[in-house]
Amino acid sequence: MSRFNKCSAPTLLVCTLFLAAAAQANAQPESIKILVVYYSKAGHTAAMAKAVAEGAKKIKAAEAMTKTVSEVNCAELLAADALIVGSPVYWSNMAGEVKSFFDRWTTECKVLPPDFQMRDKVGAAFVTAGDVSSGKEVTLLTILAAMIGNRMIVLSEGQALGATATTGDGKLPLDSKDLEEGRRLGERVAQVALTLKRGRR
């Protein structure tokens, strides 16, 4: 006999709500895909990317994949539930390789209006720079602007616009504070992406 059949008339509504909630829980996705994409020349942004992925994996349902911008293919991009992009700061902007990654969305992956295939996916950014005041926020904004233009839902954590690291004189490993910012960003993106996916179900 099912739990529903055991319900008495006065508690029928409560039982119905309980069973509906149980059905929704069973329908929740088993996993979400978090894609962490970056360009790194000296290793600093790669270290931040690793920390971001570690943070995402704190959410049990999250599968975090880390790739350089040149390694990502269109199928991986479009299959991701969330995308987190990292770049070193070059002249107060994202590296050219990261800009080329965004350009490939149109030329190779055919991410075009009116469909905007990245629409409603979660996006976020992280950057590394040699100095404290060296264009970090501008670079974060350029990455987020590309995501907003593609109708993505952008998030921040760590700093106001995303996670950042200051490399100083090329120091590696990065400070634990910088790496923790990256982990916090990854965890928040994964949690929000999971919440959104469950809501759509």
Contact map, one row per residue, 1 for C-alpha under 8 A:
111011000000000000000000000000000000000000000000000000000000000000000000000000000000000000000000000000000000000000000000000000000000000000000000000000000000000000000000000000000000000000000000000000000
111111000000000000000000000000000000000000000000000000000000000000000000000000000000000000000000000000000000000000000000000000000000000000000000000000000000000000000000000000000000000000000000000000000
111111100000000000000000000000000000000000000000000000000000000000000000000000000000000000000000000000000000000000000000000000000000000000000000000000000000000000000000000000000000000000000000000000000
011111100000001100100000000000000000000000000000000000000000000000000000000000000000000000000000000000000000000000000000000000000000000000000000000000000000000000000000000000000000000000000000000000000
111111100000000000000000000000000000000000000000000000000000000000000000000000000000000000000000000000000000000000000000000000000000000000000000000000000000000000000000000000000000000000000000000000000
111111110000000000000000000000000000000000000000000000000000000000000000000000000000000000000000000000000000000000000000000000000000000000000000000000000000000000000000000000000000000000000000000000000
001111111011001000000000000000000000000000000000000000000000000000000000000000000000000000000000000000000000000000000000000000000000000000000000000000000000000000000000000000000000000000000000000000000
000001111111000000000000000000000000000000000000000000000000000000000000000000000000000000000000000000000000000000000000000000000000000000000000000000000000000000000000000000000000000000000000000000000
000000111111000000000000000000000000000000000000000000000000000000000000000000000000000000000000000000000000000000000000000000000000000000000000000000000000000000000000000000000000000000000000000000000
000000011111100000000000000000000000000000000000000000000000000000000000000000000000000000000000000000000000000000000000000000000000000000000000000000000000000000000000000000000000000000000000000000000
000000111111111000000000000000000000000000000000000000000000000000000000000000000000000000000000000000000000000000000000000000000000000000000000000000000000000000000000000000000000000000000000000000000
000000111111111100000000000000000000000000000000000000000000000000000000000000000000000000000000000000000000000000000000000000000000000000000000000000000000000000000000000000000000000000000000000000000
000000000111111110000000000000000000000000000000000000000000000000000000000000000000000000000000000000000000000000000000000000000000000000000000000000000000000000000000000000000000000000000000000000000
000000000011111111000000000000000000000000000000000000000000000000000000000000000000000000000000000000000000000000000000000000000000000000000000000000000000000000000000000000000000000000000000000000000
000100100011111111100000000000000000000000000000000000000000000000000000000000000000000000000000000000000000000000000000000000000000000000000000000000000000000000000000000000000000000000000000000000000
000100000001111111110000000000000000000000000000000000000000000000000000000000000000000000000000000000000000000000000000000000000000000000000000000000000000000000000000000000000000000000000000000000000
000000000000111111111000000000000000000000000000000000000000000000000000000000000000000000000000000000000000000000000000000000000000000000000000000000000000000000000000000000000000000000000000000000000
000000000000011111111100000000000000000000000000000000000000000000000000000000000000000000000000000000000000000000000000000000000000000000000000000000000000000000000000000000000000000000000000000000000
000100000000001111111110000000000000000000000000000000000000000000000000000000000000000000000000000000000000000000000000000000000000000000000000000000000000000000000000000000000000000000000000000000000
000000000000000111111111000000000000000000000000000000000000000000000000000000000000000000000000000000000000000000000000000000000000000000000000000000000000000000000000000000000000000000000000000000000
000000000000000011111111100000000000000000000000000000000000000000000000000000000000000000000000000000000000000000000000000000000000000000000000000000000000000000000000000000000000000000000000000000000
000000000000000001111111110000000000000000000000000000000000000000000000000000000000000000000000000000000000000000000000000000000000000000000000000000000000000000000000000000000000000000000000000000000
000000000000000000111111111000000000000000000000000000000000000000000000000000000000000000000000000000000000000000000000000000000000000000000000000000000000000000000000000000000000000000000000000000000
000000000000000000011111111100000000000000000000000000000000000000000000000000000000000000000000000000000000000000000000000000000000000000000000000000000000000000000000000000000000000000000000000000001
000000000000000000001111111100000000000000000000000000000000000000000000000000000000000000000000000000000000000000000000000000000000000000000000000000000000000000000000000000000000000000000000000000000
000000000000000000000111111100000000000000000000000000000000000000000000000000000000000000000000000000000000000000000000000000000000000000000000000000000000000000000000000000000000000000000000000000000
000000000000000000000011111110000000000000000000000000000000000000000000000000000000000000000000000000000000000000000000000000000000000000000000000000000000000000000000000000000000000000000000000000001
000000000000000000000001111111000000000000000000000000000000000000000000000000000000000000000000000000000000000000000000000000000000000000000000000000000000000000000000000000000000000000000000000001001
000000000000000000000000001111110000000000000000000000000000000000000000000000000000000000000000000000000000000000000000000000000000000000000000000000000000000000000000000000000000000000000000000011000
000000000000000000000000000111110000000000000000000000000000100000000000000000000000000000000000000000000000000000000000000000000000000000000000000000000000000000000000000000000000000000000000000000000
000000000000000000000000000011111000000000000000000000000000111000000000000000000000000000000000000000000000000000000000000000000000000000000000000000000000000000000000000000000000000000000000010000000
000000000000000000000000000011111100000000000000000000000000111000000000000000011000000000000000000000000000000000000000000000000000000000000000000000000000000000000000000000000000000000000100110000000
000000000000000000000000000000111110000000000000000000000000011110000000000000111100000000000000000000000000000000000000000000000000000000000000000000000000000000000000000000000000000000000000000000000
000000000000000000000000000000011111000000000000000000010000011110000000000000011111000000000000000000000000000000000000000000000000000000000000000000000000000000000000000000000000000000000100000000000
000000000000000000000000000000001111100000000000000000000000000111100000000110011111000000000000000000000000000000000000000000000000000000000000000000000000000000000000000000000000000000000000000000000
000000000000000000000000000000000111110000000000100110000000000111100000000000000011110000000000000000000000000000000000000000000000000000000000000000000000000000000000000000000000000000000000000000000
000000000000000000000000000000000011111000000000100000000000000001111001000000000011110000000000000000000000000000000000000000000000000000000000000000000000000000000000000000000000000000000000000000000
000000000000000000000000000000000001111100001100100000000000000000111000000000000000111000000000010000000000000000000000000000000000000000000000000000000000000000000000000000000000000000000000000000000
000000000000000000000000000000000000111110001100000000000000000000011000000000000000011100000010110000000000000000000000000000000000000000000000000000000000000000000000000000000000000000000000000000000
000000000000000000000000000000000000011111111100000000000000000000010000000000000000001100000000000000000000000000000000000000000000000000000000000000000000000000000000000000000000000000000000000000000
000000000000000000000000000000000000001111111000000000000000000000000000000000000000000000000000000000000000000000000000000000000000000000000000000000000000000000000000000000000000000000000000000000000
000000000000000000000000000000000000000111111000000000000000000000000000000000000000000000000000000000000000000000000000000000000000000000000000000000000000000000000000010000000000000000000000000000000
000000000000000000000000000000000000000111111110000000000000000000000000000000000000000000000000000000000000000000000000000000000000000000000000000000000000000000000000000100000000000000000000000000000
000000000000000000000000000000000000000111111111000000000000000000000000000000000000000100000000000000000000000000000000000000010000000000000000000000000000000000000010000111000000000000000000000000000
000000000000000000000000000000000000011111111111100000000000000000000000000000000000011100000000000000000000000000000000000000110000000000000000000000000000000000000000000000000000000000000000000000000
000000000000000000000000000000000000011100111111110000000000000000000000000000000000000000000000000000000000000000000000000000000000000000000000000000000000000000000000000000000000000000000000000000000
000000000000000000000000000000000000000000111111111000000000000000000000000000000000000000000000000000000000000000000000000000000000000000000000000000000000000000000000000011000010000000000000000000000
000000000000000000000000000000000000000000011111111100000000000000000000000000000000010000000000000000000000000000000000000001010000000000000000000000000000000000001000000000000110010000000000000000000
000000000000000000000000000000000001110000001111111110000000000001000000000000000000010000000000000000000000000000000000000000000000000000000000000000000000000000000000000000000000010000000000000000000
000000000000000000000000000000000000000000000111111111000000000001000000000000000000000000000000000000000000000000000000000000000000000000000000000000000000000000000000000000000000000000000000000000000
000000000000000000000000000000000000000000000011111111100000000000000000000000000000000000000000000000000000000000000000000000000000000000000000000000000000000000000000000000000011011001000000000000000
000000000000000000000000000000000001000000000001111111110000000000000000000000000000000000000000000000000000000000000000000000000000000000000000000000000000000000000000000000000010011111100000000000000
000000000000000000000000000000000001000000000000111111111000000111000000000000000000000000000000000000000000000000000000000000000000000000000000000000000000000000000000000000000000001001000000000000000
000000000000000000000000000000000000000000000000011111111100000100000000000000000000000000000000000000000000000000000000000000000000000000000000000000000000000000000000000000000000001001000000000000000
000000000000000000000000000000000000000000000000001111111110000000000000000000000000000000000000000000000000000000000000000000000000000000000000000000000000000000000000000000000000011111100000000000000
000000000000000000000000000000000100000000000000000111111110011100000000000000000000000000000000000000000000000000000000000000000000000000000000000000000000000000000000000000000000001011111110000000000
000000000000000000000000000000000000000000000000000011111111111100000000000000000000000000000000000000000000000000000000000000000000000000000000000000000000000000000000000000000000000001100100000000000
000000000000000000000000000000000000000000000000000001111111010000000000000000000000000000000000000000000000000000000000000000000000000000000000000000000000000000000000000000000000000000100000000000000
000000000000000000000000000000000000000000000000000000111111110000000000000000000000000000000000000000000000000000000000000000000000000000000000000000000000000000000000000000000000000000100110000000000
000000000000000000000000000000000000000000000000000000001111110000000000000000000000000000000000000000000000000000000000000000000000000000000000000000000000000000000000000000000000000000000000000000000
000000000000000000000000000001110000000000000000000000001011111000000000000000000000000000000000000000000000000000000000000000000000000000000000000000000000000000000000000000000000000000000000010000000
000000000000000000000000000000111100000000000000000000011111111100000000000000000000000000000000000000000000000000000000000000000000000000000000000000000000000000000000000000000000000000000100010000000
000000000000000000000000000000111100000000000000000000011000111110000000000000000000000000000000000000000000000000000000000000000000000000000000000000000000000000000000000000000000000000000000000000000
000000000000000000000000000000001111000000000000000011011000011111000000000000000000000000000000000000000000000000000000000000000000000000000000000000000000000000000000000000000000000000000000000000000
000000000000000000000000000000001111000000000000000010000000001111100000000000000000000000000000000000000000000000000000000000000000000000000000000000000000000000000000000000000000000000000000000000000
000000000000000000000000000000000011100000000000110010000000000111110000000000000000000000000000000000000000000000000000000000000000000000000000000000000000000000000000000000000000000000000000000000000
000000000000000000000000000000000011110000000000000000000000000011111111000000000000000000000000000000000000000000000000000000000000000000000000000000000000000000000000000000000000000000000000000000000
000000000000000000000000000000000000111100000000000000000000000001111111000000000000000000000000000000000000000000000000000000000000000000000000000000000000000000000000000000000000000000000000000000000
000000000000000000000000000000000000111000000000000000000000000000111111000000000000000000000000110010000000000000000000000000000000000000000000000000000000000000000000000000000000000000000000000000000
000000000000000000000000000000000000000000000000000000000000000000111111000000000000000000000000100010000000000000000000000000000000000000000000000000000000000000000000000000000000000000000000000000000
000000000000000000000000000000000000000000000000000000000000000000111111100000000000000000000000000000000000000000000000000000000000000000000000000000000000000000000000000000000000000000000000000000000
000000000000000000000000000000000000100000000000000000000000000000111111110110000000000000000000000000000000000000000000000000000000000000000000000000000000000000000000000000000000000000000000000000000
000000000000000000000000000000000000000000000000000000000000000000000011111110000000000000000000000000000000000000000000000000000000000000000000000000000000000000000000000000000000000000000000000000000
000000000000000000000000000000000000000000000000000000000000000000000001111111000000000000000000000000001001100000000000000000000000000000000000000000000000000000000000000000000000000000000000000000000
000000000000000000000000000000000000000000000000000000000000000000000000111111100000000000000000000000000000000000000000000000000000000000000000000000000000000000000000000000000000000000000000000000000
000000000000000000000000000000000010000000000000000000000000000000000001111111110000000000000000000000000000000000000000000000000000000000000000000000000000000000000000000000000000000000000000000000000
000000000000000000000000000000000010000000000000000000000000000000000001111111110010000000000000000000000000000000000000000000000000000000000000000000000000000000000000000000000000000000000000000000000
000000000000000000000000000000000000000000000000000000000000000000000000011111110000000000000000000000000000000000001100000000000000000000000000000000000000000000000000000000000000000000000000000000000
000000000000000000000000000000001000000000000000000000000000000000000000001111111000000000000000000000000000000000000000000000000000000000000000000000000000000000000000000000000000000000000000000000000
000000000000000000000000000000011110000000000000000000000000000000000000000111111110000000000000000000000000000000000000100000000000000000000000000000000000000000000000000000000000000000000000000000000
000000000000000000000000000000011110000000000000000000000000000000000000000000111110000000000000000000000000000000000000110000000000000000000000000000000000000000000000000000000000000000000000100000000
000000000000000000000000000000001110000000000000000000000000000000000000000000011111000000000000000000000000000000000000111000000000000000000000000000000000000000000000000000000000000000001100100000000
000000000000000000000000000000000111100000000000000000000000000000000000000010011111100000000000000000000000000000000000111100000000000000000000000000000000000000000000000000000000000000000000000000000
000000000000000000000000000000000111100000000000000000000000000000000000000000000111110000000000000000000000000000000000001111000000000000000000000000000000000000000000000000000000000001000000000000000
000000000000000000000000000000000001110000000000000000000000000000000000000000000011111000000000000000000000000000000000001111000000000000000010000000000000000000000000000000000000000000000000000000000
000000000000000000000000000000000001111000001001100000000000000000000000000000000001111100000000000000000000000000000000000011100000000000000000000000000000000000000000000000000000000000000000000000000
000000000000000000000000000000000000011100001000000000000000000000000000000000000000111110000110010000000000000000000000000001110000000000000000000000000000000000000000000000000000000000000000000000000
000000000000000000000000000000000000001100011000000000000000000000000000000000000000011111000110000000000000000000000000000000111000000000000000000000000000000000000000000000000000000000000000000000000
000000000000000000000000000000000000000000000000000000000000000000000000000000000000001111111110000000000000000000000000000000111000011100100000000000000000000000000000000000000000000000000000000000000
000000000000000000000000000000000000000000000000000000000000000000000000000000000000000111111110000000000000000000000000000000000000000000000000000000000000000000000000000000000000000000000000000000000
000000000000000000000000000000000000000000000000000000000000000000000000000000000000000011111000000000000000000000000000000000000000011000000000000000000000000000000000000000000000000000000000000000000
000000000000000000000000000000000000000000000000000000000000000000000000000000000000000011111100000000000000000000000000000000000000011101100000000000000000000000000000000000000000000000000000000000000
000000000000000000000000000000000000000000000000000000000000000000000000000000000000000011111110000000000000000000000000000000000000001101100100000000000000000000000000000000000000000000000000000000000
000000000000000000000000000000000000000000000000000000000000000000000000000000000000001111011111011000000000000000000000000000000000000000110110000000000000000000000000000000000000000000000000000000000
000000000000000000000000000000000000001000000000000000000000000000000000000000000000001111001111111000000000000000000000000000000000000000000000000000000000000000000000000000000000000000000000000000000
000000000000000000000000000000000000000000000000000000000000000000000000000000000000000000000111111100000000000000000000000000000000000000000000000000000000000000000000000000000000000000000000000000000
000000000000000000000000000000000000001000000000000000000000000000001100000000000000000000000011111110000000000000000000000000000000000000000000000000000000000000000000000000000000000000000000000000000
000000000000000000000000000000000000011000000000000000000000000000001000000000000000001000000111111111000000000000000000000000000000000000000000000000000000000000000000000000000000000000000000000000000
000000000000000000000000000000000000000000000000000000000000000000000000000000000000000000000111111111100000000000000000000000000000000000000000000000000000000000000000000000000000000000000000000000000
000000000000000000000000000000000000000000000000000000000000000000000000000000000000000000000001111111110000000000000000000000000000000000000000000000000000000000000000000000000000000000000000000000000
000000000000000000000000000000000000000000000000000000000000000000001100000000000000000000000000111111111000000000000000000000000000000000000000000000000000000000000000000000000000000000000000000000000
000000000000000000000000000000000000000000000000000000000000000000000000000000000000000000000000011111111100000000000000000000000000000000000000010000000000000000000000000000000000000000000000000000000
000000000000000000000000000000000000000000000000000000000000000000000000000000000000000000000000001111111110000000000000000000000000000000000000000000000000000000000000000000000000000000000000000000000
000000000000000000000000000000000000000000000000000000000000000000000000000000000000000000000000000111111111100000000000000000000000000000000000000000000000000000000000000000000000000000000000000000000
000000000000000000000000000000000000000000000000000000000000000000000000010000000000000000000000000011111111111000000000000000000000000000000000000000000000000000000000000000000000000000000000000000000
000000000000000000000000000000000000000000000000000000000000000000000000000000000000000000000000000001111111111100000000000000000000000000000000000000000000000000000000000000000000000000000000000000000
000000000000000000000000000000000000000000000000000000000000000000000000000000000000000000000000000000111111110000000000000000000000000000000000000000000000000000000000000000000000000000000000000000000
000000000000000000000000000000000000000000000000000000000000000000000000010000000000000000000000000000011111110000000000000000000000000000000000000000000000000000000000000000000000000000000000000000000
000000000000000000000000000000000000000000000000000000000000000000000000010000000000000000000000000000011111111000000000000000000000000000000000000000000000000000000000000000000000000000000000000000000
000000000000000000000000000000000000000000000000000000000000000000000000000000000000000000000000000000001111111100000000000000000000000000000000000000000000000000000000000000000000000000000000000000000
000000000000000000000000000000000000000000000000000000000000000000000000000000000000000000000000000000001100111110111100000000000000000000000000000000000000000000000000000000000000000000000000000000000
000000000000000000000000000000000000000000000000000000000000000000000000000000000000000000000000000000000100011111111000000000000000000000000000000000000000000000000000000000000000000000000000000000000
000000000000000000000000000000000000000000000000000000000000000000000000000000000000000000000000000000000000001111110000000000000000000000000000000000000000000000000000000000000000000000000000000000000
000000000000000000000000000000000000000000000000000000000000000000000000000000000000000000000000000000000000000111110000000000000000000000000000000000000000000000000000000000000000000000000000000000000
000000000000000000000000000000000000000000000000000000000000000000000000000000000000000000000000000000000000001111111010000000000000000000000000000000000000000000000000000000000000000000000000000000000
000000000000000000000000000000000000000000000000000000000000000000000000000000000000000000000000000000000000001111111110000000000000000000000000000001100000000000000000000000000000000000000000000000000
000000000000000000000000000000000000000000000000000000000000000000000000000001000000000000000000000000000000001100111110000000000000000000000000000001000000000000000000000000000000000000000000000000000
000000000000000000000000000000000000000000000000000000000000000000000000000001000000000000000000000000000000001000011111100000000000000000000000000001110000000000000000000000000000000000000000000000000
000000000000000000000000000000000000000000000000000000000000000000000000000000000000000000000000000000000000000000111111100000000000000000000000000001111000000000000000000000000000000000000000000000000
000000000000000000000000000000000000000000000000000000000000000000000000000000000000000000000000000000000000000000000111110000000000000000000000000000111000000000000000000000000000000000000000000000000
000000000000000000000000000000000000000000000000000000000000000000000000000000011110000000000000000000000000000000000111111000000000000000000000000000011000000000000000000000000000000000000000100000000
000000000000000000000000000000000000000000000000000000000000000000000000000000001110000000000000000000000000000000000001111100000000000000000000000000011110000000000000000000000000000000001001100000000
000000000000000000000000000000000000000000000000000000000000000000000000000000000111100000000000000000000000000000000000111110000000000000000001001000011110000000000000000000000000000000001000000000000
000000000000000000000000000000000000000000000000000000000000000000000000000000000011100000000000000000000000000000000000011111000000000000000001000000000111000001000000000000000000000010001000000000000
000000000000000000000000000000000000000000000000000000000000000000000000000000000001110000000000000000000000000000000000001111100000000000010011000000000001000011100000000000000000000000000000000000000
000000000000000000000000000000000000000000000001000000000000000000000000000000000001111000000000000000000000000000000000000111110000000000010000000000000000000001110000000000000000010000000000000000000
000000000000000000000000000000000000000000001000000000000000000000000000000000000000011110000000000000000000000000000000000011111000000100110000000000000000000001111000000000000000000000000000000000000
000000000000000000000000000000000000000000011001000000000000000000000000000000000000001110000000000000000000000000000000000001111100000100000000000000000000000000011110000000000000000000000000000000000
000000000000000000000000000000000000000000000000000000000000000000000000000000000000000110000000000000000000000000000000000000111111010100000000000000000000000000011111000000000000000000000000000000000
000000000000000000000000000000000000000000000000000000000000000000000000000000000000000000000000000000000000000000000000000000011111010000000000000000000000000000000111110000000000000000000000000000000
000000000000000000000000000000000000000000000000000000000000000000000000000000000000000000000000000000000000000000000000000000001111110000000000000000000000000000000111000000000000000000000000000000000
000000000000000000000000000000000000000000000000000000000000000000000000000000000000000000000000000000000000000000000000000000001111110100000000000000000000000000000100000000000000000000000000000000000
000000000000000000000000000000000000000000000000000000000000000000000000000000000000000000000000000000000000000000000000000000000011111100000000000000000000000000000000000000000000000000000000000000000
000000000000000000000000000000000000000000000000000000000000000000000000000000000000000010110000000000000000000000000000000000001111111100000000000000000000000000000000000000000000000000000000000000000
000000000000000000000000000000000000000000000000000000000000000000000000000000000000000010111000000000000000000000000000000000000000111111100000000000000000000000000000000000000000000000000000000000000
000000000000000000000000000000000000000000000000000000000000000000000000000000000000000010011000000000000000000000000000000000111001111111110000000000000000000000010000000000000000000000000000000000000
000000000000000000000000000000000000000000000000000000000000000000000000000000000000000000000000000000000000000000000000000000000000001111111000000000000000000010000000000000000000000000000000000000000
000000000000000000000000000000000000000000000000000000000000000000000000000000000000000000011000000000000000000000000000000000000000001111111100000000000000000000000000000000000000000000000000000000000
000000000000000000000000000000000000000000000000000000000000000000000000000000000000000010011100000000000000000000000000000000100000001111111110000000000000000000000000000000000000000000000000000000000
000000000000000000000000000000000000000000000000000000000000000000000000000000000000000000000100000000000000000000000000000011100000000111111111000000000000000011000000000000000000000000000000000000000
000000000000000000000000000000000000000000000000000000000000000000000000000000000000000000000000000000000000000000000000000000000000000011111111100000000000000010000000000000000000000000000000000000000
000000000000000000000000000000000000000000000000000000000000000000000000000000000000000000001100000000000000000000000000000000000000000001111111110000000000000000000000000000000000000000000000000000000
000000000000000000000000000000000000000000000000000000000000000000000000000000000000100000000100000000000000000000000000000010000000000000111111111000000000000000000000000000000000000000000000000000000
000000000000000000000000000000000000000000000000000000000000000000000000000000000000000000000000000000000000000000000000001110000000000000011111111100000100000000000000000000000000000000000000000000000
000000000000000000000000000000000000000000000000000000000000000000000000000000000000000000000000000000000000000000000000000000000000000000001111111110000000000000000000000000000000000000000000000000000
000000000000000000000000000000000000000000000000000000000000000000000000000000000000000000000000000001000000000000000000000000000000000000000111111111000000000000000000000000000000000000000000000000000
000000000000000000000000000000000000000000000000000000000000000000000000000000000000000000000000000000000000000000000000001000000000000000000011111111111100000000000000000000000000000000000000000000000
000000000000000000000000000000000000000000000000000000000000000000000000000000000000000000000000000000000000000000000000000000000000000000000001111111111100000000000000000000000000000000000000000000000
000000000000000000000000000000000000000000000000000000000000000000000000000000000000000000000000000000000000000000000000000000000000000000000000111111110000000000000000000000000000000000000000000000000
000000000000000000000000000000000000000000000000000000000000000000000000000000000000000000000000000000000000000000011110000000000000000000000000011111110000000000000000000000000000000000000000000000000
000000000000000000000000000000000000000000000000000000000000000000000000000000000000000000000000000000000000000000010111000000000000000000000000001111111000000000000000000000000000000000000000000000000
000000000000000000000000000000000000000000000000000000000000000000000000000000000000000000000000000000000000000000000111111000000000000000000000001111111100000000000000000000000000000000000000000000000
000000000000000000000000000000000000000000000000000000000000000000000000000000000000000000000000000000000000000000000011111000000000000000000000001100111110000000000000000000000000000000000000000000000
000000000000000000000000000000000000000000000000000000000000000000000000000000000000000000000000000000000000000000000000011100000000000000000001001100011111000000000000000000000000000000000000000000000
000000000000000000000000000000000000000000000000000000000000000000000000000000000000000000000000000000000000000000000000011100000000000000000000000000001111100011000000000000000000000000001000000000000
000000000000000000000000000000000000000000000000000000000000000000000000000000000000000000000000000000000000000000000000000110000000000000000000000000000111111111100000000000000000000010000000000000000
000000000000000000000000000000000000000000000000000000000000000000000000000000000000000000000000000000000000000000000000000000000000000000000000000000000011111111100000000000000000100110010000000000000
000000000000000000000000000000000000000000000000000000000000000000000000000000000000000000000000000000000000000000000000000000000000000000000000000000000001111111110000000000000000110110000000000000000
000000000000000000000000000000000000000000000000000000000000000000000000000000000000000000000000000000000000000000000000000000000000000000000000000000000001111111110000000000000000100000000000000000000
000000000000000000000000000000000000000000000000000000000000000000000000000000000000000000000000000000000000000000000000000000000000000000000000000000000001111111000000000000000000000000000000000000000
000000000000000000000000000000000000000000000000000000000000000000000000000000000000000000000000000000000000000000000000000010000000000010011000000000000011111111100000000000000000000000000000000000000
000000000000000000000000000000000000000000000000000000000000000000000000000000000000000000000000000000000000000000000000000111100000000000010000000000000011111111110000000000000000000010000000000000000
000000000000000000000000000000000000000000000000000000000000000000000000000000000000000000000000000000000000000000000000000011100000000000000000000000000001111011111000000000000100110010000000000000000
000000000000000000000000000000000000000000000000000000000000000000000000000000000000000000000000000000000000000000000000000001111000000100000000000000000000011001111100000000000100110000000000000000000
000000000000000000000000000000000000000000000001000000000000000000000000000000000000000000000000000000000000000000000000000000111000000000000000000000000000000000111110000001100110000000000000000000000
000000000000000000000000000000000000000000000000000000000000000000000000000000000000000000000000000000000000000000000000000000011111000000000000000000000000000000011111000001000100000000000000000000000
000000000000000000000000000000000000000000010000000000000000000000000000000000000000000000000000000000000000000000000000000000011110000000000000000000000000000000001111111101000000000000000000000000000
000000000000000000000000000000000000000000000000000000000000000000000000000000000000000000000000000000000000000000000000000000001110000000000000000000000000000000000111111000000000000000000000000000000
000000000000000000000000000000000000000000000000000000000000000000000000000000000000000000000000000000000000000000000000000000000100000000000000000000000000000000000011111000000000000000000000000000000
000000000000000000000000000000000000000001000000000000000000000000000000000000000000000000000000000000000000000000000000000000000100000000000000000000000000000000000011111100000000000000000000000000000
000000000000000000000000000000000000000000000000000000000000000000000000000000000000000000000000000000000000000000000000000000000000000000000000000000000000000000000011111111000000000000000000000000000
000000000000000000000000000000000000000000110000000000000000000000000000000000000000000000000000000000000000000000000000000000000000000000000000000000000000000000000010011111000000000000000000000000000
000000000000000000000000000000000000000000010010000000000000000000000000000000000000000000000000000000000000000000000000000000000000000000000000000000000000000000000000001111100000000000000000000000000
000000000000000000000000000000000000000000010010000000000000000000000000000000000000000000000000000000000000000000000000000000000000000000000000000000000000000000001110001111110110000000000000000000000
000000000000000000000000000000000000000000000000000000000000000000000000000000000000000000000000000000000000000000000000000000000000000000000000000000000000000000001000000011111110000000000000000000000
000000000000000000000000000000000000000000000000000000000000000000000000000000000000000000000000000000000000000000000000000000000000000000000000000000000000000000000000000001111111000000000000000000000
000000000000000000000000000000000000000000000000000000000000000000000000000000000000000000000000000000000000000000000000000000000000000000000000000000000000000000000000000000111111100000000000000000000
000000000000000000000000000000000000000000000001000000000000000000000000000000000000000000000000000000000000000000000000000000000000000000000000000000000000000000111100000001111111110000000000000000000
000000000000000000000000000000000000000000000011001100000000000000000000000000000000000000000000000000000000000000000000000000000000000000000000000000000000000000001000000001111111111000000000000000000
000000000000000000000000000000000000000000000000001000000000000000000000000000000000000000000000000000000000000000000000000000000000000000000000000000000000000000000000000000011111111100000000000000000
000000000000000000000000000000000000000000000000000000000000000000000000000000000000000000000000000000000000000000000000000000000000000000000000000000000000111000110000000000001111111110000000000000000
000000000000000000000000000000000000000000000001101100100000000000000000000000000000000000000000000000000000000000000000000001000000000000000000000000000000010000110000000000000111111111000000000000000
000000000000000000000000000000000000000000000000001111110000000000000000000000000000000000000000000000000000000000000000000000000000000000000000000000000000000000000000000000000011111111100000000000000
000000000000000000000000000000000000000000000000000100100000000000000000000000000000000000000000000000000000000000000000000000000000000000000000000000000000110000000000000000000001111111110000000000000
000000000000000000000000000000000000000000000000000100110000000000000000000000000000000000000000000000000000000000000000000100000000000000000000000000000001110001100000000000000000111111111000000000000
000000000000000000000000000000000000000000000000001111111000000000000000000000000001000000000000000000000000000000000000000000000000000000000000000000000000000000000000000000000000011111111100000000000
000000000000000000000000000000000000000000000000000100111110000000000000000000000000000000000000000000000000000000000000000000000000000000000000000000000000000000000000000000000000001111111110000000000
000000000000000000000000000000000000000000000000000000010000000000000000000000000000000000000000000000000000000000000000000000000000000000000000000000000000100000000000000000000000000111111111000000000
000000000000000000000000000000000000000000000000000000010000000000000000000000000100000000000000000000000000000000000000011100000000000000000000000000000010000000000000000000000000000011111111100000000
000000000000000000000000000000010100000000000000000000011010010000000000000000000100000000000000000000000000000000000000000000000000000000000000000000000000000000000000000000000000000001111111110000000
000000000000000000000000000000000000000000000000000000010010000000000000000000000000000000000000000000000000000000000000000000000000000000000000000000000000000000000000000000000000000000111111111000000
000000000000000000000000000000000000000000000000000000000000000000000000000000000000000000000000000000000000000000000000010000000000000000000000000000000000000000000000000000000000000000011111111100000
000000000000000000000000000000010000000000000000000000000000000000000000000000001100000000000000000000000000000000000000110000000000000000000000000000000000000000000000000000000000000000001111111110000
000000000000000000000000000000110000000000000000000000000000110000000000000000000000000000000000000000000000000000000000000000000000000000000000000000000000000000000000000000000000000000000111111111000
000000000000000000000000000000000000000000000000000000000000000000000000000000000000000000000000000000000000000000000000000000000000000000000000000000000000000000000000000000000000000000000011111111100
000000000000000000000000000000000000000000000000000000000000000000000000000000000000000000000000000000000000000000000000000000000000000000000000000000000000000000000000000000000000000000000001111111110
000000000000000000000000000010000000000000000000000000000000000000000000000000000000000000000000000000000000000000000000000000000000000000000000000000000000000000000000000000000000000000000000111111111
000000000000000000000000000110000000000000000000000000000000000000000000000000000000000000000000000000000000000000000000000000000000000000000000000000000000000000000000000000000000000000000000011111111
000000000000000000000000000000000000000000000000000000000000000000000000000000000000000000000000000000000000000000000000000000000000000000000000000000000000000000000000000000000000000000000000001111111
000000000000000000000000000000000000000000000000000000000000000000000000000000000000000000000000000000000000000000000000000000000000000000000000000000000000000000000000000000000000000000000000000111111
000000000000000000000001001100000000000000000000000000000000000000000000000000000000000000000000000000000000000000000000000000000000000000000000000000000000000000000000000000000000000000000000000011111
